[in-house]
Amino acid sequence: MIGGIFPVFNKEISSTSTFKTKPPGVKCAKFDLRAFRWTQVMIFAIEEINKDPTLLPNISLGYKILNSCSSPTNTLRAALTLASRPEEIELTSPCPPAISALIAEAGSSQSLAVAGTFGPFQLPIVSYFSTCACLSDRTKYPTFFRTIPSDYFQAKALAALVKRFGWQWIGVIQSDNDYGRNGILAFTNEVKRFGVCIAFVGTVLRTYTMDKILDVVEMIKQSTVKVILAFAPEGDFYPLMKEVVKQNITGIQWIASEAWITATQPSTPEIYQAFGGALGFVVQKMAIPNLKPFLLGISPYTDPRAAFVRDFWEIMVGCIPVLPGEQTGTEATNKICTGNETLMNSQDEFFNVTQLREAYNVYKAVYAIAHALHQLVFCQPVVKKTVRPCLNISDIQLKEVSDYLQRVNFRNQFGDDVFFDVNGDPPASYDIINWQLIDGQVQHVTLGHFASAANSDSKLSIQEKEVVWRTGKMVPTSVCSNICPVGTRKAQIKGKPTCCFDCIPCADGTIANSTGAVDCTPCPQEYWPNERKDECIPKTIEFLTYHEPMGIAFTVVSLLGVSLSLATMMVFIRYSETPVIKASNSELSCFLLISLVLCFLCPLTFMGKPTIWTCMLRHTAFGVTFALCISCVLGKTIVVVTAFKATFPGSKFAGKFGPAQQRIIVCSCTLIQIVICVLWLKLKPPFPDMVFKYSNKKIVLECNTGSEAAFYAVLGYIGFLAIICLVLAFLARKLPDNFNEAKLITFSMLIFCAVWITFIPAYVSSPGKFTVAVEIFAILSSVFGLFISIFAPKCYIILIKPEKNTKKHVMGKTVSAG
């Protein structure tokens, strides 16, 4: 005997107990044609097995089917009724269990109640529609099996669908029972791995008041989501569907659980107005041969005791069947069947057996139990040859049935492998269903497939171009915040889910080269972001070049100084015998002019791209040429002073400071600077360096001095020579000659010192290539100061006032006022 519990009537009519009389019996309403067809499939399968000579030969299976009213309490009451022995049988008499297995139930909450109660008694329970993942717990439900995949796999399928279309912001509606709560929990855990956020969770139940339904509707209207998953049985979800249609809430893409996506009640053009294009997963469909004639043969006149047939007949035919001898009651005569009615020409969807899904699960459940009983009774799998029993039917124990049911593994007539894993679950495989309106009727069109493998991998395939979307032909989008473009990063909004964020531009020096970046990536030191901040581009390399305006100006001024110095040298050579030239020490003047030429050429080494050689050359050339220049000026200053001393009787200074001594002074003073520069180059030479501190977008190429001490030692030595010149020239400033060179040297040294004193702070504070520009400016300014101060007056007399170029004028004495 096999028991069956189905929600043929899916709503319990509640009644209030007065505690004064015996409580009335349970009353149920809303006859469910789909559940009634499940009962007929169970009967059909049992009759088919009884006719099969190879499966349970010479043994007939019986059945008892009861209604559950979709209520856990009524389901448990029905299960207890089926599992109990008849009262008239004595407890001591040998008798097999009242039922060998139970096929129940559609709702997960109902199955939980039955499986939890009968698990300790080892009664095997096979469900055809309970999908809650919680039922896979073998410690709580050791004898529970099912022919429909667990919601764990359905949650993976739904999550894969959400990921496939990039929906990041969705709402969910769950039934207020174990099926809805556990299903949404499994789905939420799956989609969180993909960064999907749940905007709201609405709860529905068939017994909820309209106020609760309206609260969920308002939640939908206030939300910004465009995709909503409804994980609820059709009976719980249908009241909300009617209200959504009534309030004309459109533009939402609905995702359905297998409990309502193929249900007949909501599949109407009216509901399609708001729910058209819904997507969902269902178990595979199957067409069972010979089932349609069986269903068409249902009649209350064939078997008056058949359960639920009279209610079915009333709905299908539209009249109440009355058997001979029954009273008609108070019903109107036009509602009484004549007895001539037939179902043979009915086109009702009830008789469409080409797309059976849950009904096929019932069919497989019956066959799984039959195979388990066969192996238990005959001790071998089903074979075509005749076999003899190895166990008396009266000795069947429920635990043995459960054990053999766990080991069942066969291929049915449709080519499907029927077996259960260690948790009592079948292999997971789903079809993707899309609601489409064809010829004015809602059709459940199969557009894809989802299969889960044993290694936890899964594969989703869908014909995207064939999908009818509620929002049109384009795939709907549902995001809380639009994906951040390149060059920006996500910034979480406080108090909102992770899918809600602001897009903030990347900070300076960082980029985001992909959309939806969580963080910006810093660019390497030599790179800088472009304007869009999606790519690192090389920084602009900056150094003082010859072809930029400032470089051109310095080059022109430098070459002008060289030209003037060479021209002056030519003048001095041309007029070397004149008194002015002789009075200014022509040899030292030529040395000085040569050093000035070198000093004017020195800035050219400061321009262009710095290299190791140019860096070493520019600083050492600067130090040596300036030391040579100031040494020449020092020599001239000493000559002037000694010449003044020689005018006194008995003075020997003139003889002691002749040309040889002058050369020694110039060479020795210059040699000291050369030694300093050699030590500098030997110990810590200047080198080209990339400086990043001046600008984020530029790299300044400059010559690092290597040793700051050596650099300032070179400058200090030049300054030391300049100060000696200044002091000596200052002391000789009042010489009586009309052509007093000491005054010119004093003035030139004042300019020189002033320039280089102001150079130091300007050099330190100038950024980038302007540091080099300041140094070049200081060089040119000081050199021009020396050149103009010392040689301009002489050239003026030689070229413009030749009448003053006489010995008398040069040596003329000025009469003192005192």
C-alpha positions in Angstrom: 0.0 0.0 0.0 1.2 3.4 -1.0 -0.2 6.6 0.7 -0.6 9.9 -1.1 -1.3 13.4 0.2 -2.1 16.2 -2.2 -3.5 19.7 -1.9 -6.6 19.0 -3.9 -8.3 21.8 -2.0 -5.7 24.4 -1.4 -7.3 26.6 1.2 -8.6 25.7 4.7 -11.8 27.4 5.9 -11.1 28.6 9.4 -13.7 28.1 12.1 -13.9 29.4 15.6 -14.4 26.9 18.4 -16.9 27.8 21.1 -15.8 25.0 23.5 -19.5 24.2 24.0 -19.9 21.7 21.2 -17.7 19.2 19.4 -15.4 21.1 17.0 -16.6 20.8 13.4 -14.5 18.9 10.9 -11.9 20.5 8.7 -13.4 22.2 5.7 -11.4 23.1 2.6 -12.1 25.2 -0.4 -10.7 26.1 -3.9 -10.5 22.9 -5.8 -7.1 22.7 -7.5 -7.2 21.0 -10.9 -3.4 20.7 -11.1 -3.3 18.9 -7.7 -6.2 16.6 -8.7 -4.2 15.7 -11.9 -1.3 14.7 -9.6 -3.6 12.2 -7.8 -4.7 10.8 -11.1 -1.1 10.4 -12.3 -0.3 8.5 -9.1 -3.3 6.2 -9.7 -2.3 5.8 -13.4 1.3 4.9 -12.5 0.2 2.3 -9.9 -2.2 0.7 -12.4 0.5 0.7 -15.0 2.9 -1.1 -12.5 0.2 -3.6 -11.6 0.0 -4.5 -15.3 3.7 -4.8 -15.7 4.8 -8.5 -15.6 8.4 -7.7 -14.7 7.9 -5.1 -12.0 6.5 -6.6 -8.8 5.1 -9.7 -10.6 2.1 -11.2 -8.9 2.0 -8.4 -6.4 -0.5 -5.6 -6.7 0.1 -2.2 -5.3 -2.8 -0.4 -3.5 -3.1 3.3 -2.7 -4.8 5.7 -0.3 -5.0 9.3 -1.2 -6.0 12.1 1.2 -6.4 15.9 0.9 -4.0 18.3 2.8 -5.7 21.7 2.2 -2.2 23.1 1.8 -2.0 23.1 5.6 0.8 21.6 7.7 -1.6 20.5 10.4 -4.0 18.9 8.0 -1.1 17.2 6.2 0.1 15.7 9.4 -3.5 14.6 10.3 -3.8 12.9 6.9 -0.4 11.2 7.3 -1.3 9.9 10.7 -4.5 8.6 9.3 -2.7 6.8 6.4 0.0 5.4 8.7 -2.4 4.0 11.3 -3.7 0.4 11.2 -7.4 -0.2 11.0 -9.0 -0.5 14.5 -10.5 -3.9 13.8 -7.1 -5.6 13.4 -5.6 -7.1 16.5 -2.2 -5.8 17.4 -0.8 -9.3 17.9 -1.7 -10.5 14.4 1.1 -10.4 11.9 0.5 -7.6 9.5 2.7 -5.4 7.3 2.6 -1.6 7.9 -0.5 0.2 6.9 1.5 1.9 4.1 4.9 1.0 2.8 5.7 4.5 1.7 4.1 7.9 1.5 4.1 10.3 -1.4 3.7 13.8 0.1 3.6 16.7 -0.2 3.6 19.8 -2.4 4.5 22.4 0.2 7.8 22.4 2.0 6.2 23.3 5.3 3.8 20.4 5.0 6.6 18.0 4.2 8.7 19.3 7.1 5.8 18.5 9.5 5.4 15.0 8.1 9.1 14.2 7.6 9.9 15.4 11.1 7.2 13.3 12.7 7.6 10.1 10.8 11.4 10.1 10.4 12.0 8.3 13.7 9.5 5.6 12.6 11.5 5.0 9.4 8.5 5.7 7.1 9.9 6.6 3.7 8.4 9.8 2.4 8.8 10.8 -1.3 7.9 14.4 -2.2 7.1 15.5 -5.7 7.1 19.3 -5.1 8.8 20.2 -1.8 12.0 22.0 -2.7 13.2 23.5 0.6 16.9 22.9 1.0 16.3 22.3 4.7 14.8 19.0 3.9 18.2 17.7 2.7 19.3 17.5 6.4 19.6 13.7 6.9 20.0 14.1 10.7 16.5 15.6 11.0 14.8 13.9 8.1 16.5 10.5 7.6 13.7 9.0 5.5 12.8 11.9 3.3 13.3 11.7 -0.5 12.1 13.8 -3.4 11.9 13.7 -7.1 12.2 17.5 -7.5 15.6 19.2 -7.1 16.3 21.1 -3.9 16.0 24.8 -3.7 19.7 24.9 -3.2 20.0 24.1 -6.9 17.2 26.4 -7.9 18.8 29.2 -5.9 22.0 28.6 -7.9 20.0 28.7 -11.1 18.3 31.9 -10.2 21.5 33.5 -9.2 23.1 32.4 -12.5 20.3 34.1 -14.3 20.7 37.3 -12.3 24.4 37.3 -13.0 23.9 36.5 -16.7 21.9 39.7 -17.3 23.9 41.9 -14.9 21.1 42.7 -12.5 22.6 44.2 -9.4 19.6 45.7 -7.5 16.6 43.4 -7.1 13.7 43.0 -4.8 12.4 39.7 -3.5 9.1 38.5 -2.3 8.8 35.3 -0.2 6.0 33.2 1.1 5.8 33.3 4.9 6.7 29.6 5.3 9.7 27.3 5.1 9.6 27.2 1.3 9.8 31.0 0.9 12.2 31.8 3.7 14.7 29.1 3.1 14.6 29.6 -0.7 15.3 33.3 -0.4 18.0 32.6 2.2 19.8 30.2 -0.3 19.3 32.7 -3.1 20.7 35.6 -1.1 23.8 33.7 -0.1 24.4 32.8 -3.8 23.9 36.3 -5.3 26.0 38.0 -2.6 29.0 36.3 -4.2 28.3 38.3 -7.4 27.9 41.6 -5.6 24.1 41.7 -6.0 22.1 43.6 -3.4 18.6 42.9 -2.1 16.6 46.1 -2.1 13.6 44.8 0.0 12.0 41.6 1.1 8.2 41.4 0.9 6.3 38.6 2.6 3.0 37.1 1.4 0.7 34.2 2.4 -2.6 33.1 1.2 -4.2 33.8 4.6 -2.8 37.3 4.9 -5.2 40.2 5.2 -5.5 42.8 2.4 -3.7 45.3 4.5 -0.5 43.2 4.5 -0.8 42.7 0.7 -1.1 46.4 0.2 2.0 47.0 2.3 4.0 44.8 -0.1 2.5 46.6 -3.1 3.5 50.0 -1.6 7.0 48.6 -1.0 7.2 47.7 -4.7 6.0 51.2 -5.8 8.4 53.0 -3.6 11.4 51.0 -4.7 13.7 51.8 -7.6 14.2 48.1 -8.5 13.3 46.9 -12.0 13.7 43.2 -11.3 11.8 41.3 -8.6 12.1 37.6 -7.6 8.9 36.0 -6.3 9.7 32.8 -4.4 6.3 31.7 -3.3 3.6 29.1 -4.2 0.9 30.3 -6.6 -1.7 30.2 -3.8 0.3 32.6 -1.7 1.4 34.8 -4.5 -1.8 35.1 -6.5 -3.5 37.7 -4.2 -0.5 40.0 -4.7 -0.5 39.4 -8.4 -4.1 40.6 -8.7 -3.4 43.7 -6.7 -0.3 44.6 -8.8 -2.4 44.3 -11.9 -5.2 46.3 -10.3 -2.8 49.2 -9.5 -1.3 49.0 -13.0 2.3 48.5 -11.7 4.2 47.7 -14.9 7.7 47.9 -16.2 9.0 45.3 -13.7 10.8 42.2 -14.9 9.6 39.3 -12.7 11.6 36.2 -11.9 9.6 33.2 -10.7 10.3 30.2 -8.6 9.2 26.8 -10.0 6.1 27.0 -7.7 4.2 29.4 -9.9 5.9 30.0 -13.2 3.8 27.2 -14.9 0.8 27.4 -12.7 -2.6 27.6 -14.5 -4.4 30.0 -12.2 -2.2 33.1 -12.8 -1.5 32.3 -16.5 -4.2 34.6 -17.9 -4.1 37.6 -20.2 -5.3 39.7 -17.3 -2.3 38.8 -15.1 0.0 39.0 -18.2 -0.5 42.8 -18.3 1.9 43.2 -15.4 3.7 39.9 -15.3 4.3 39.3 -19.0 7.8 38.2 -19.9 8.4 36.6 -16.5 11.3 34.2 -16.3 11.6 31.2 -14.1 12.9 27.7 -13.8 11.0 24.5 -13.8 11.9 20.8 -13.8 12.0 19.1 -17.1 8.8 18.3 -18.9 7.6 15.0 -20.1 4.7 13.5 -22.1 3.4 10.3 -20.5 1.9 7.9 -23.1 -1.7 6.7 -22.5 -2.3 9.2 -19.7 -4.7 11.3 -21.7 -7.1 8.5 -22.4 -6.9 7.7 -18.7 -7.8 11.3 -17.7 -10.6 11.4 -20.3 -12.0 8.3 -18.8 -12.5 9.9 -15.4 -16.2 9.7 -14.5 -18.2 9.8 -11.2 -20.4 7.1 -12.7 -17.5 4.6 -13.2 -16.4 4.5 -9.6 -18.8 6.4 -7.3 -16.3 6.0 -4.4 -13.4 7.7 -6.2 -12.2 10.7 -4.2 -12.6 14.2 -5.5 -14.0 13.0 -8.8 -17.4 14.6 -8.2 -15.9 18.0 -7.5 -13.8 17.6 -10.6 -16.8 16.7 -12.7 -18.7 19.7 -11.5 -16.0 22.0 -12.6 -15.3 20.4 -15.9 -18.9 19.6 -17.0 -20.7 22.4 -15.1 -23.3 20.2 -13.4 -23.6 18.1 -10.3 -23.5 14.4 -10.8 -26.3 12.5 -9.0 -26.2 8.7 -8.8 -29.3 6.6 -8.7 -30.9 6.6 -5.3 -29.3 9.9 -4.2 -31.4 13.0 -3.2 -30.9 16.1 -5.4 -31.2 18.4 -2.4 -32.2 22.0 -3.0 -30.1 22.6 -6.1 -31.7 23.9 -9.2 -32.6 21.3 -11.7 -30.5 22.8 -14.4 -27.4 22.1 -12.4 -28.0 18.4 -12.1 -26.2 16.2 -14.6 -28.2 14.1 -17.0 -25.7 11.3 -17.0 -25.0 11.7 -20.7 -22.1 14.2 -20.3 -18.6 13.2 -21.5 -15.1 14.5 -21.4 -14.0 13.0 -24.7 -14.3 16.3 -26.6 -12.9 18.6 -23.9 -10.1 20.9 -24.9 -9.3 22.0 -21.4 -5.6 22.4 -20.4 -6.1 19.7 -17.8 -6.0 17.1 -20.6 -2.8 18.5 -22.1 -0.2 15.8 -21.1 2.6 16.9 -23.4 4.2 19.2 -20.9 3.9 17.4 -17.5 6.4 18.6 -14.9 5.3 18.1 -11.3 3.0 15.4 -12.5 6.0 13.6 -14.0 7.7 13.9 -10.5 4.7 12.1 -9.0 5.1 9.4 -11.7 8.8 9.0 -10.9 8.0 8.8 -7.2 5.6 5.9 -7.7 8.1 4.0 -9.8 11.0 4.7 -7.4 8.9 3.2 -4.5 7.9 0.2 -6.7 11.6 -0.5 -7.7 12.6 -0.3 -4.0 9.9 -2.8 -3.1 10.8 -5.0 -6.0 14.4 -5.2 -4.9 13.4 -5.8 -1.3 10.9 -8.5 -2.1 12.8 -10.2 -4.9 16.4 -9.4 -3.8 17.4 -8.3 -7.2 16.7 -5.5 -9.7 13.9 -5.6 -12.2 14.6 -8.2 -15.0 12.4 -9.6 -17.8 12.7 -13.2 -16.7 10.4 -14.7 -14.1 11.7 -14.4 -10.5 10.5 -15.7 -7.2 10.2 -13.7 -4.0 12.8 -13.9 -1.3 10.8 -12.1 1.3 7.3 -12.5 2.5 5.2 -9.3 2.0 4.0 -9.5 5.6 7.7 -9.3 6.8 8.3 -6.0 5.1 9.8 -3.4 7.5 9.7 0.3 6.9 13.4 0.7 7.6 14.2 -1.8 4.9 12.0 0.1 2.4 13.9 3.3 3.2 17.3 1.6 2.8 16.3 0.1 -0.6 14.8 3.4 -1.7 18.2 5.1 -1.0 19.9 2.5 -3.3 17.4 2.8 -6.1 19.0 3.5 -9.5 17.2 2.7 -12.7 16.5 4.2 -16.1 12.8 4.6 -16.8 11.0 4.2 -20.2 11.7 7.9 -21.0 15.5 7.4 -20.7 15.8 9.4 -17.4 18.0 8.0 -14.6 16.1 7.9 -11.4 18.2 7.8 -8.2 18.8 9.7 -5.0 22.0 11.2 -3.6 23.1 10.8 0.0 20.6 13.6 1.0 17.7 12.0 -0.8 17.9 14.6 -3.6 17.6 13.8 -7.4 20.0 15.2 -10.0 19.3 18.9 -10.6 18.1 19.9 -14.1 15.8 22.8 -15.0 14.2 24.3 -18.0 14.0 28.1 -18.4 10.4 29.3 -18.9 9.4 32.6 -20.4 5.8 33.9 -20.3 4.7 34.9 -23.8 1.3 35.9 -25.1 0.6 33.9 -28.2 -2.8 34.0 -29.9 -4.3 35.7 -26.9 -3.2 33.0 -24.5 -0.3 32.9 -22.0 2.2 30.3 -23.1 5.1 28.9 -21.1 7.8 28.9 -23.7 11.0 26.9 -22.9 14.0 29.1 -23.9 17.0 27.5 -22.1 18.3 25.0 -19.7 20.3 24.8 -16.4 22.1 21.8 -15.2 24.2 21.3 -12.1 27.1 18.8 -12.1 28.4 16.6 -9.3 31.5 18.8 -8.9 29.4 21.9 -8.0 29.8 23.3 -11.5 26.8 24.5 -13.4 25.9 25.5 -16.9 23.3 28.0 -17.9 22.2 28.3 -21.6 19.5 30.6 -22.8 18.2 31.9 -26.1 18.4 35.6 -25.3 17.1 36.8 -28.6 13.9 34.8 -28.2 13.1 36.2 -24.7 10.1 38.4 -24.4 10.9 41.1 -21.8 8.2 43.0 -19.9 10.1 46.2 -20.7 10.3 45.6 -24.4 12.9 43.9 -26.6 15.9 45.3 -24.7 17.2 43.5 -21.6 16.1 45.5 -18.6 18.6 47.0 -16.3 18.3 47.1 -12.5 21.0 48.9 -10.6 20.9 51.1 -7.6 23.8 53.2 -9.0 25.0 53.3 -12.5 28.4 51.6 -13.0 31.2 54.1 -12.4 33.0 55.1 -15.7 36.7 54.9 -16.2 38.6 57.5 -14.3 36.4 57.2 -11.2 36.0 54.9 -8.3 33.1 53.7 -6.1 32.5 55.5 -2.8 30.1 53.8 -0.5 27.0 55.7 0.6 26.7 55.5 4.3 23.7 53.5 5.5 22.9 52.0 2.1 23.7 48.6 0.5 27.0 48.1 -1.3 25.3 48.4 -4.7 24.4 52.0 -3.9 27.4 54.3 -4.3 28.7 57.5 -5.7 31.4 57.8 -8.4 34.3 59.9 -7.3 37.1 61.0 -9.7 40.4 59.4 -9.0 42.8 61.5 -7.0 45.8 63.1 -8.7 48.4 60.5 -9.6 45.9 57.6 -9.8 43.8 56.1 -12.5 40.9 53.6 -13.0 41.2 52.0 -16.4 38.1 49.8 -16.0 34.5 50.6 -15.2 33.2 49.9 -11.7 36.6 50.2 -10.1 36.6 50.0 -6.3 40.0 51.7 -6.0 42.2 53.8 -8.2 45.6 52.5 -9.1 48.6 54.8 -8.5 50.7 55.6 -11.6 54.4 54.8 -11.6 56.6 57.7 -10.5 57.6 58.5 -14.1 54.0 58.6 -15.3 50.9 60.8 -14.8 47.2 60.3 -15.5 45.7 61.7 -18.7 42.7 64.0 -18.5 40.2 61.1 -18.3 42.3 59.4 -15.6 42.0 56.1 -17.3 45.6 55.8 -18.5 49.1 56.6 -17.2 51.1 58.6 -19.7 54.7 59.6 -19.4 55.3 62.8 -17.6 56.6 65.8 -19.5 60.4 65.9 -19.2 61.6 69.4 -18.5 65.0 70.9 -18.9 66.4 74.2 -20.3 66.7 73.7 -24.0 68.4 75.8 -26.6 65.3 76.2 -28.7 62.9 77.6 -26.1 62.6 81.4 -25.7 64.6 81.5 -22.5 67.3 79.3 -23.9 67.5 81.3 -27.1 67.8 84.5 -25.1 70.6 83.1 -23.0 72.4 81.8 -26.0 72.2 85.1 -27.8 73.4 87.0 -24.7 76.2 84.5 -24.2 77.4 84.7 -27.8 77.1 88.5 -27.7 79.4 88.5 -24.7 81.9 86.3 -26.5 81.8 88.5 -29.6 82.3 91.7 -27.5 85.2 90.1 -25.6 86.9 89.0 -28.9 86.3 92.4 -30.4 87.8 94.1 -27.4 90.8 91.8 -27.6 91.2 92.8 -31.3 91.0 96.4 -30.3 93.7 95.9 -27.6 95.9 94.1 -30.0 95.4 96.8 -32.6 96.1 99.7 -30.2 98.6 97.8 -28.0 101.2 100.7 -28.3 98.8 103.4 -27.1 99.2 104.8 -23.6 95.8 103.5 -22.4 96.6 99.9 -23.3 100.1 100.1 -21.9 98.8 101.7 -18.6 96.2 98.8 -18.2 98.8 96.0 -18.4 98.1 94.5 -21.8 99.2 91.0 -20.9 96.8 90.7 -17.9 94.1 92.3 -19.9 94.4 89.7 -22.6 94.4 86.9 -20.0 91.3 88.5 -18.5 89.6 88.8 -21.9 90.3 85.2 -22.7 88.8 84.1 -19.3 85.8 86.3 -20.0 85.3 84.5 -23.3 85.4 81.2 -21.5 83.0 82.6 -18.9 80.6 83.7 -21.6 80.7 80.3 -23.2 80.1 78.6 -19.8 76.3 79.1 -19.8 76.0 77.0 -23.0 77.0 73.9 -21.0 74.1 74.6 -18.7 71.5 74.1 -21.4 70.4 71.0 -23.2 69.6 67.5 -21.7 71.8 66.8 -18.7 74.2 63.9 -19.1 77.0 62.6 -16.9 79.6 64.5 -18.9 77.7 67.8 -19.3 77.0 67.8 -15.5 80.6 67.4 -14.7 81.7 69.9 -17.3 79.2 72.7 -16.4 80.2 72.9 -12.7 83.9 72.4 -13.1 84.1 74.7 -16.2 82.1 77.4 -14.3 84.4 77.1 -11.2 87.7 77.1 -13.1 86.9 79.8 -15.7 85.6 82.2 -12.9 88.7 81.4 -10.8 90.8 82.3 -13.8 88.8 85.5 -14.4 89.0 86.7 -10.8 92.7 85.7 -10.6 93.4 88.0 -13.6 91.5 90.8 -11.9 93.4 90.2 -8.7 96.6 90.4 -10.7 95.6 93.7 -12.2 94.6 95.0 -8.8 98.0 94.1 -7.3 99.7 95.7 -10.3 97.8 98.9 -9.7 98.7 98.9 -6.0 102.3 98.2 -6.6 102.4 100.8 -9.3 101.1 103.3 -6.8 103.7 102.3 -4.2 106.5 102.5 -6.8 105.8 106.3 -7.2 107.4 106.8 -3.8 111.2 107.3 -3.8 113.1 104.1 -2.8 110.1 101.8 -3.5 111.1 98.3 -4.7 107.5 97.0 -5.3 107.6 97.5 -9.0 110.6 95.4 -9.5 109.3 92.6 -7.3 106.0 92.3 -9.1 106.8 92.0 -12.8 105.2 89.8 -15.5 106.5 86.6 -14.1 105.0 87.3 -10.7 101.7 88.2 -12.3 101.6 84.9 -14.1 102.4 83.0 -10.9 99.6 84.8 -9.1 97.1 84.0 -11.9 98.2 80.3 -12.3 98.4 79.6 -8.6 95.0 81.0 -7.8 93.5 79.1 -10.7 95.3 75.9 -9.7 93.7 75.9 -6.3 90.3 75.9 -7.9 91.4 73.1 -10.3 92.4 71.0 -7.3 89.1 71.6 -5.6 87.2 70.6 -8.8 89.4 67.4 -9.3 88.6 66.4 -5.7 85.0 67.1 -6.3 84.9 64.9 -9.5 86.9 62.2 -7.8 84.9 61.9 -4.6 81.3 62.8 -5.4 80.9 64.1 -8.9 77.7 65.8 -10.2 75.3 63.6 -12.0 72.0 63.9 -14.0 69.0 63.5 -11.8 65.2 63.3 -12.2 63.4 65.6 -9.8 59.7 65.0 -9.1 59.0 67.5 -6.3 58.4 70.6 -8.4 55.3 69.4 -10.3 53.1 66.3 -10.4 52.9 66.4 -14.2 56.6 67.1 -15.0 59.9 65.5 -14.5 62.7 68.1 -14.1 66.0 66.8 -15.5 68.8 68.7 -13.7 72.3 68.1 -12.6 72.6 67.1 -9.0 75.7 68.7 -7.5 76.6 65.4 -5.9 78.3 67.1 -3.0 76.7 70.4 -1.8 79.9 71.0 0.2 82.1 70.9 -2.9 79.7 73.1 -4.9 79.7 75.8 -2.2 83.5 75.4 -1.8 83.9 76.3 -5.4 81.6 79.3 -5.0 83.2 80.2 -1.7 86.7 80.2 -3.3 85.6 82.5 -6.1 84.0 84.7 -3.5 87.2 84.7 -1.5 89.2 85.9 -4.5 86.5 88.5 -5.3 86.6 89.9 -1.8 90.5 90.2 -1.8 90.2 92.1 -5.2 87.5 94.3 -3.7 89.5 95.2 -0.6 92.7 95.9 -2.6 91.0 97.9 -5.2 89.1 99.9 -2.6 92.4 100.8 -0.9 93.8 102.1 -4.2 90.7 103.9 -5.3 92.2 107.4 -4.6 95.2 107.2 -6.9 95.9 110.6 -8.5 95.9 109.3 -12.2 93.2 110.5 -14.5 92.8 106.9 -15.6 92.4 105.3 -12.2 91.8 101.5 -12.9 91.4 100.8 -9.2 88.1 102.5 -9.2 86.9 100.5 -12.2 88.0 97.2 -10.5 86.2 98.3 -7.3 83.0 99.0 -9.1 83.2 95.7 -11.0 83.8 93.7 -7.9 80.9 95.4 -6.2 78.7 94.3 -9.1 80.2 90.8 -9.0 79.7 90.3 -5.3 76.2 91.8 -5.3 75.1 89.4 -8.1 76.5 86.3 -6.4 75.1 87.3 -3.0 71.6 87.6 -4.4 72.2 84.4 -6.4 72.3 82.0 -3.4 68.7 82.6 -2.2 67.3 82.8 -5.7 69.1 79.6 -6.6 67.7 77.7 -3.6 64.1 78.9 -4.1 63.8 78.6 -7.9 61.9 75.5 -9.1 62.9 73.2 -11.9 64.7 74.5 -14.9 64.5 78.0 -13.4 67.3 77.0 -11.0 69.5 76.6 -14.0 68.2 79.8 -15.5 69.1 81.7 -12.3 72.6 80.3 -12.3 73.1 81.3 -16.0 71.7 84.7 -15.3 74.1 85.1 -12.4 77.0 84.0 -14.6 76.1 86.4 -17.4 75.3 89.3 -15.1 78.6 89.1 -13.2 80.7 88.5 -16.4 79.1 91.5 -18.1 79.6 93.5 -15.0 83.3 92.8 -15.1 83.6 93.3 -18.8 81.7 96.6 -18.9 83.3 98.0 -15.7 86.9 97.3 -16.7 86.9 97.5 -20.5 84.1 99.9 -21.5 86.0 103.1 -20.3 89.2 102.0 -22.1 87.4 101.2 -25.4 85.5 104.5 -25.1 88.8 106.5 -24.9 90.5 104.4 -27.6 87.6 104.4 -30.1 85.5 107.6 -29.3 87.9 109.9 -27.5 91.3 109.2 -29.1 92.5 112.7 -28.1 92.6 111.5 -24.5 94.7 108.5 -25.4 97.9 110.3 -24.5 100.5 109.7 -21.9 100.0 113.2 -20.5 96.3 112.7 -20.0 96.7 109.2 -18.6 99.4 110.2 -16.1 98.0 113.7 -15.4 97.9 114.6 -11.7 94.8 116.0 -10.2 95.4 118.9 -7.8 94.1 118.0 -4.4 91.7 120.5 -2.7 93.6 120.2 0.5 
